[in-house]
């Protein structure tokens, strides 16, 4: 958590009153404020950090008091620890996360207590809970109507191509309706999917995170040879039921479920019997490296 924002209600919606940043900011979030980090002078927040150090946090406390007095909505500024996942990217993703519950003073104190702290996934979500995923889907570029909308191809002898819509509407009204399938962008759309069930949460470095009651083999979540196009899981992880939008390595926002379902499947306790850690690149015969070496002898 890098900062805190306070909002006040106005007749035209929310307006941010003030923003308080932590005294020390990580390099990952500082990179977000630059287009080209290595060519820059890396001066972001240096004067602010010096000011906070000199007045011993007095300026921060003054702004927090202003928030408590005037604001109605408090949000923390959180950023990802992108270097931990060892991808090519070093620039953190930044977003505001709203604090709910209690008085405004409680919210400000809670948010301020999280400054420069890591918020782990198991402190927010738990097993058997339902959550929503927000992500950008896998991009497919400019596609025609057959692929994009699933319309039927025209007969073989059609003049000027057959992967088309034959009639795009009547003479009048003299415009094309929005309901007519047209060629254009497919994928790379922002999508929210609701009510994904949490099957399991795992901790970093836990070698028995995929051991179950029926499968006592000592193994972690990374399959043989790693996840295709991703690699090895070194940090905390979460297992959801079903699929999630986007390709590998794309950032996903998880949030508490907005529409809590009361169905039997949503409320039932999940007890996983077996987690398959065989290779996902090929046929995958073995669950662990030891099992493979034993067979090869």
C-alpha angles and dihedrals in degrees: 000000000000105000153344131246126198123204131196126204115246131175087258096050133267123349124189110239101187143342125217119197128198118260093243121037125195120245089241093065093040088059088060090067093056133067092202114023102182093051094046127091090239092228097142112134094352093120091043092051090048091050092049091048093049097049091038094238095310093130090051092052091050091054091046089054089052089052093050091050103045112015128092100182125047125191131179122224106231130182135192123249092233096171091065094067091054097225124145091264121089098173114100125231111238129202142157117247119196121231113219132187132048130034124317089257091054090049093050092047092047093049092046090051089058094056111132089359129124116239107210122210094241090058089061106032133034137195118283090020123130119233140172125238124212119192146134112262127236110283122236101174125222110351135181127244096265093059097031100046104012096239118165119264118247122246119291097253095054115140117243097009137318106232090088145098105256100206119026094188147306126300091256131070080047097220136073114264119233089237093067113099112245135177118261147102117353120190130356088095126144108247137178119204118192135215108017112170119231108231100177144351120211133196126226113265095012105141092189098049092117097043113117136184092264097035110050095176111131104239142136129222097267109098124223107294093009131269111312112259091003116056132204126359108232100162139054112303140194128211117211131187114249130003132315127217120259139035126284117300094019116136115251127196115217120197139174112274113272095199107041106209117219097198122128093248091053095050100040121108113246119222109181113212100189138009114200112225097169119127114293090201105073132348097321113213103171132061098201140018090247091055091053094048091049091054093046092056 
